[in-house]
């Protein structure tokens, strides 16, 4: 038989032919795929862009819903340095704005960007390392229910009246990493106001003092302190501030020779005041003969110590030599940062004041500030934690567990940014000695919890 017709050879030749066809087909397919199919990075970029667009659309919807969700308030009740910097946009955040920095968004991310008082990006934190859901300990909650109602109503009213012109209060805050929105915060305030009104009307101890009621009706979120300079700190540091009464004069005297000034409305747009440090002001530039005389109005003359306390506390009650008295609250500063660790007399920041009718907390302008009450008000990081957050502090006193309730309704330079501290408004005091004696009974550190309506 011929070798060409050998069955074995025919089999071998067939296999070889099939192999050649397969190789050719593979080569043609690969060339076609490379020509027609985008690379993997392009696909990932397009997928990312699409996801970002979906997130942006959802974010815009949530902002719109939050803006219109402002139930009417039927009750009308009539610093720390609780004010935003004039002319600083809430959108000045770097790196580029993300879904985390969009107002009222309950982000699915656990990472949150922290900004400073100039709205500049500082660092990012892992929300799950700072916040965690828990049950409130079974101890009676201490609170003055009438004063708490006042601060809750005033804070809620601020959201309603100034949500459109103060976008900072719509920032989601760190609680957004726990899927808490600004709308949730408003629901919390509304519910607590309703409960307090009912309980006060019925002349009974409010249900908000009952930890079982709180656990049933609120999400309790533990706040673990985050202090970049003290990594071992877990409890919140609780500092205290107050309004001090000080003697003063409406005219300069040998004793009362240190002024507090108010900016005249017709000079505010000039912003001349941002050029001068506290030391420049105290050198007499606004007094007769000074180069800026006539541009501001002297409200009162104090001692130098009185001025420093007014600048530190934000509000001062002046007992004038003519028998009158008045509250004064910080209005605008010179745009210079407060430097932690620098002694008060060396600070360059200077605040201009306005006369007010009560102790004032947070507000984006002087005539919009929230009227607050001692014992139920905390000053804190409004930009990163948020305005109107209800906080419970747990500490031990006399061997017994104590719970203290209050609202973040104030802020200050020391809290921008600050994720490890709150400042407790202790009251009105005639002297530093009486203030120090009172705050000895208060803790320096405490375990903190946020309350959010379920």
C-alpha positions as a printed Julia matrix, in Angstrom:
454×3 Matrix{Float64}:
   0.0     0.0    0.0
   1.18    3.58  -0.69
   2.3     5.59   2.34
  -0.11    8.37   1.29
  -2.98    6.05   1.87
  -1.81    4.69   5.2
  -4.59    5.16   7.78
  -2.07    6.24  10.39
  -0.6     8.9    8.1
  -4.02   10.21   7.13
  -4.8    10.68  10.82
  -1.57   12.57  11.49
  -2.08   14.88   8.51
  -5.64   15.66   9.64
  -4.55   16.68  13.15
  -1.83   18.92  11.73
  -4.3    20.67   9.4
  -6.75   21.33  12.25
  -3.96   22.81  14.39
  -2.98   25.24  11.63
  -6.57   26.38  11.22
  -6.9    26.95  15.0
  -3.73   29.04  15.18
  -4.86   31.2   12.27
  -8.32   31.71  13.79
  -6.85   32.69  17.15
  -4.54   35.24  15.56
  -7.37   36.8   13.56
  -9.64   36.95  16.69
  -6.96   38.59  18.84
  -6.33   41.23  16.2
 -10.06   41.93  15.9
 -10.48   42.16  19.69
  -7.63   44.64  20.08
  -9.03   46.78  17.3
 -12.63   46.81  18.51
 -12.53   46.41  22.35
 -11.54   49.31  24.7
  -8.8    48.61  27.21
  -9.66   47.71  30.83
  -8.65   51.1   32.23
 -11.02   52.85  29.85
 -13.84   50.59  30.98
 -13.06   51.26  34.63
 -12.94   55.04  34.03
 -16.31   54.97  32.26
 -17.78   52.85  35.02
 -16.42   55.29  37.65
 -17.83   58.29  35.78
 -21.23   56.62  35.54
 -21.23   55.75  39.24
 -20.22   59.31  40.13
 -23.07   60.68  38.03
 -25.57   58.38  39.75
 -24.25   59.44  43.17
 -24.4    63.11  42.18
 -28.0    62.76  41.03
 -29.0    61.01  44.23
 -27.13   63.63  46.28
 -28.95   66.47  44.56
 -32.28   64.78  45.24
 -31.43   64.38  48.93
 -30.4    68.05  49.19
 -33.65   69.15  47.59
 -35.67   66.97  49.96
 -33.79   68.31  52.98
 -34.31   71.91  51.89
 -38.08   71.57  51.61
 -38.47   69.32  54.65
 -38.91   72.04  57.26
 -42.03   71.43  59.35
 -43.46   74.67  60.76
 -42.61   75.6   64.31
 -45.48   76.94  66.4
 -43.39   77.9   69.39
 -41.34   81.09  69.31
 -38.9    81.51  72.17
 -37.08   84.32  72.43
 -20.17   82.38  72.73
 -18.4    80.98  72.37
 -17.42   82.43  68.99
 -20.35   80.92  67.13
 -20.13   82.52  63.71
 -18.85   81.75  60.22
 -16.14   83.79  58.56
 -17.73   86.44  56.38
 -17.15   85.87  52.69
 -15.77   82.33  53.03
 -17.6    79.88  50.79
 -18.6    76.5   52.13
 -17.57   75.05  48.78
 -13.87   75.83  49.26
 -12.89   72.27  50.04
  -9.84   70.46  48.76
  -9.31   67.87  47.42
 -12.22   68.03  44.99
 -15.71   67.82  46.48
 -16.86   64.25  46.93
 -20.24   62.72  47.8
 -19.04   62.87  51.41
 -18.89   66.67  51.3
 -22.32   67.18  49.75
 -24.94   68.55  52.17
 -27.4    66.1   53.7
 -26.01   62.95  52.1
 -25.95   59.71  54.06
 -22.85   58.38  52.39
 -22.18   54.69  51.94
 -18.5    55.43  52.47
 -16.94   55.11  55.92
 -14.32   57.74  55.04
 -15.1    61.39  55.77
 -13.06   64.5   54.77
 -12.36   66.93  57.64
 -12.05   70.67  56.92
 -10.8    73.66  58.91
 -12.55   76.95  59.58
 -11.46   78.28  56.17
 -13.19   75.26  54.53
  -9.83   73.79  53.49
  -9.33   70.02  53.5
  -7.16   68.83  56.41
  -7.39   65.03  56.6
  -9.8    62.12  56.27
 -11.06   59.81  59.01
 -12.63   56.37  59.15
 -16.11   56.91  60.55
 -16.36   53.34  61.88
 -13.33   53.95  64.09
 -15.01   56.96  65.73
 -18.71   56.07  65.72
 -20.42   52.81  66.71
 -24.07   51.85  67.49
 -24.68   50.92  71.14
 -27.38   50.82  73.82
 -27.51   53.68  76.31
 -26.51   52.68  79.88
 -29.38   52.47  82.35
 -28.91   55.65  84.36
 -31.23   58.62  84.75
 -30.53   61.47  82.34
 -29.87   64.82  84.03
 -31.32   67.81  82.18
 -33.29   70.99  82.77
 -36.22   70.18  80.53
 -37.45   73.76  80.12
 -34.01   75.08  79.13
 -33.46   72.1   76.83
 -36.75   72.82  75.07
 -35.72   76.44  74.56
 -32.4    75.52  72.94
 -33.96   72.77  70.81
 -36.66   75.12  69.5
 -34.17   77.92  68.79
 -31.78   75.55  67.02
 -34.59   74.0   64.95
 -35.8    77.46  64.04
 -32.31   78.38  62.86
 -32.39   75.45  60.43
 -35.77   76.56  59.16
 -34.91   80.23  58.72
 -31.27   80.05  57.62
 -30.83   76.73  55.82
 -30.7    78.54  52.48
 -28.23   81.28  53.44
 -25.99   79.19  55.71
 -25.09   76.03  53.76
 -22.61   74.99  56.45
 -25.46   73.66  58.6
 -26.49   71.29  55.77
 -23.07   69.63  55.68
 -23.63   65.94  56.42
 -21.03   65.77  59.17
 -19.25   62.73  60.48
 -22.55   61.03  61.34
 -23.19   60.57  57.62
 -20.79   57.61  57.77
 -23.52   55.97  59.9
 -26.14   56.82  57.25
 -27.47   59.8   59.23
 -28.73   62.73  57.11
 -29.57   66.31  57.96
 -33.21   65.27  57.61
 -32.63   62.71  60.38
 -31.23   65.46  62.59
 -34.3    67.63  61.97
 -36.6    64.7   62.78
 -34.67   64.2   66.01
 -35.12   67.84  67.02
 -38.82   67.79  66.09
 -39.49   64.62  68.06
 -37.68   65.84  71.16
 -39.52   69.17  71.01
 -42.85   67.35  70.79
 -42.01   65.05  73.73
 -40.84   67.92  75.92
 -43.9    70.03  75.15
 -46.23   67.15  76.07
 -44.36   66.31  79.27
 -44.1    69.92  80.43
 -47.81   70.52  79.66
 -48.66   67.51  81.83
 -46.29   68.72  84.55
 -44.3    65.49  84.59
 -40.64   64.53  84.38
 -39.81   64.26  80.72
 -39.53   60.84  79.14
 -36.19   62.0   77.71
 -34.71   61.35  81.15
 -35.6    57.67  80.87
 -32.82   55.6   79.21
 -35.31   52.87  78.25
 -37.43   55.42  76.37
 -34.3    56.7   74.64
 -33.16   53.21  73.6
 -36.62   52.45  72.17
 -36.95   55.66  70.19
 -33.42   56.68  69.25
 -30.37   55.27  67.61
 -27.6    55.64  70.18
 -24.21   56.16  68.53
 -21.1    56.16  70.67
 -18.54   58.85  69.87
 -14.95   57.75  70.44
 -12.59   60.72  70.57
 -10.25   61.18  67.6
  -7.25   63.29  68.57
  -4.36   63.16  66.06
  -2.01   64.5   68.75
  -3.1    62.0   71.41
  -3.91   58.64  69.86
  -4.62   57.0   73.24
  -7.48   59.41  74.05
 -10.79   57.57  73.76
 -13.14   59.68  75.91
 -14.23   63.16  74.94
 -12.5    66.06  76.63
 -15.07   68.31  78.3
 -13.95   71.9   78.67
 -16.2    74.57  80.16
 -17.04   78.12  79.24
 -19.16   80.81  80.82
 -20.48   84.32  80.61
 -18.76   86.57  83.12
 -20.1    89.76  84.59
 -17.55   92.56  84.49
 -17.6    96.16  85.59
 -17.1    98.61  82.76
 -17.53  102.17  81.58
 -19.06  103.73  78.51
 -16.09  106.1   78.4
 -12.37  105.49  78.83
 -11.13  105.92  82.4
  -7.89  105.18  84.21
  -9.31  101.83  85.37
 -11.44  100.91  82.37
  -9.05  101.68  79.54
  -9.43   98.69  77.21
 -12.19   98.98  74.59
 -14.46   96.52  72.86
 -15.6    97.8   69.47
 -18.46   97.31  67.03
 -18.02   97.6   63.27
 -20.24  100.22  61.68
 -22.55   98.69  59.08
 -21.43  101.07  56.34
 -17.79  100.02  56.8
 -18.19   96.22  56.88
 -17.78   95.74  53.11
 -14.44   97.58  53.18
 -12.9    94.82  55.35
 -10.24   97.25  56.55
 -10.43   95.51  59.91
  -8.8    92.36  58.52
  -5.49   94.24  58.26
  -5.08   94.75  62.01
  -4.05   92.4   64.81
  -5.35   92.58  68.35
  -2.14   94.37  69.3
  -2.74   96.97  66.55
  -6.22   97.61  67.87
  -5.04   97.99  71.44
  -2.33  100.44  70.32
  -5.12  102.99  69.74
  -5.71  103.01  65.98
  -9.45  103.53  66.53
  -9.15  106.13  69.28
  -8.96  109.92  68.7
  -5.73  110.61  66.86
  -5.46  107.03  65.56
  -5.22  106.4   61.8
  -8.58  104.54  61.68
 -10.49  106.78  64.08
 -14.22  106.94  63.31
 -14.45  103.6   61.5
 -15.71  101.66  64.52
 -17.89  102.38  67.51
 -16.67  101.81  71.08
 -19.29   99.79  72.97
 -17.64   99.63  76.37
 -14.31  100.06  78.12
 -13.1    97.21  80.33
  -9.95   96.16  82.08
  -7.46   94.23  79.93
  -8.42   91.07  81.8
 -12.07   91.77  81.05
 -11.31   92.05  77.34
  -9.4    88.75  77.26
 -12.25   86.94  78.99
 -14.77   88.46  76.59
 -12.68   87.33  73.61
 -12.23   83.83  75.05
 -15.84   83.25  76.12
 -17.54   85.06  73.25
 -20.15   86.77  75.44
 -19.79   89.17  78.35
 -22.29   90.85  80.68
 -21.1    94.36  81.52
 -22.25   96.18  84.65
 -21.68   99.82  83.75
 -20.69  102.5   86.23
 -23.92  104.38  85.41
 -26.01  101.49  86.79
 -27.02   99.95  83.46
 -25.99   96.51  82.21
 -25.86   94.77  78.83
 -24.82   91.57  77.07
 -22.24   91.81  74.3
 -21.46   89.01  71.86
 -18.73   88.52  69.27
 -19.77   89.54  65.75
 -16.83   89.38  63.29
 -13.13   88.74  63.64
 -10.13   90.09  61.77
  -9.67   86.88  59.78
  -6.58   85.78  61.7
  -6.48   82.25  63.06
  -6.53   81.36  66.72
  -3.23   79.64  67.59
  -3.52   76.77  70.07
  -0.96   76.93  72.85
  -0.23   80.64  72.42
  -1.06   82.76  75.46
  -4.14   84.92  75.17
  -2.39   88.29  75.22
  -0.17   87.22  72.3
  -2.99   86.03  70.04
  -3.38   88.14  66.89
  -7.05   87.32  66.44
  -9.39   90.09  67.5
 -13.19   90.03  67.67
 -15.6    92.91  67.13
 -18.77   92.81  69.26
 -22.45   93.7   69.12
 -24.94   94.27  71.92
 -27.39   91.36  72.22
 -30.41   90.47  74.37
 -29.31   87.02  75.61
 -26.44   84.54  75.63
 -25.82   83.72  71.98
 -24.44   80.6   70.36
 -23.89   79.67  66.72
 -24.98   81.87  63.84
 -23.68   82.96  60.44
 -24.37   86.59  61.32
 -24.91   88.48  64.54
 -28.67   89.05  64.2
 -29.3    85.37  63.42
 -27.43   83.74  66.3
 -29.12   81.07  68.38
 -30.14   82.1   71.89
 -28.8    79.43  74.23
 -29.09   78.37  77.86
 -26.44   77.16  80.31
 -26.47   73.49  81.3
 -27.89   72.23  77.97
 -25.57   73.83  75.41
 -22.32   72.5   73.97
 -19.9    74.34  71.72
 -18.31   71.99  69.21
 -17.09   71.44  65.67
 -20.15   72.54  63.71
 -18.47   72.09  60.32
 -17.42   68.46  60.83
 -19.73   67.18  63.61
 -22.71   69.37  62.84
 -25.16   71.85  64.32
 -28.1    70.55  66.34
 -26.59   67.18  67.21
 -28.0    65.95  70.51
 -25.28   64.59  72.79
 -25.37   62.58  76.01
 -22.27   62.55  78.21
 -21.65   59.65  80.59
 -19.37   60.04  83.59
 -19.1    58.89  87.19
 -19.73   61.22  90.11
 -19.61   60.08  93.72
 -19.36   56.49  92.56
 -22.6    56.76  90.57
 -23.04   56.84  86.81
 -24.34   60.16  85.47
 -25.81   61.06  82.07
 -25.96   64.7   80.95
 -27.93   65.81  77.86
 -27.26   68.84  75.67
 -27.27   70.21  72.13
 -24.38   71.38  69.94
 -25.64   74.92  69.39
 -22.38   76.87  69.53
 -18.86   76.73  68.13
 -15.48   78.45  68.36
 -12.0    78.69  66.92
 -10.73   75.84  69.1
 -13.19   73.44  67.44
 -12.3    73.87  63.79
 -11.46   71.08  63.32
 -11.87   69.11  66.56
 -13.26   65.58  66.86
 -12.27   65.0   70.5
 -13.71   67.86  72.56
 -16.87   69.69  73.55
 -17.19   72.93  75.53
 -19.99   73.01  78.1
 -21.79   76.3   78.77
 -21.71   76.34  82.56
 -23.57   79.58  83.35
 -23.15   83.26  84.28
 -20.53   83.96  86.94
 -19.27   87.06  88.75
 -15.66   85.87  88.83
 -13.21   83.21  87.71
 -13.08   81.88  91.26
 -16.81   81.21  91.42
 -16.64   79.63  87.95
 -13.75   77.33  88.91
 -15.49   76.31  92.11
 -18.61   75.34  90.16
 -16.87   73.33  87.46
 -14.92   71.22  89.97
 -17.99   68.99  90.13
 -17.93   68.44  86.37
 -15.76   65.81  84.67
 -12.72   66.56  82.55
 -13.41   63.58  80.29
 -16.6    61.69  79.51
 -18.0    58.99  77.25
 -20.16   60.61  74.59
 -23.23   59.41  72.66
 -25.22   60.94  69.81
 -29.0    60.48  69.73
 -30.73   60.13  66.36
 -34.47   59.46  66.02
 -35.18   55.97  64.66
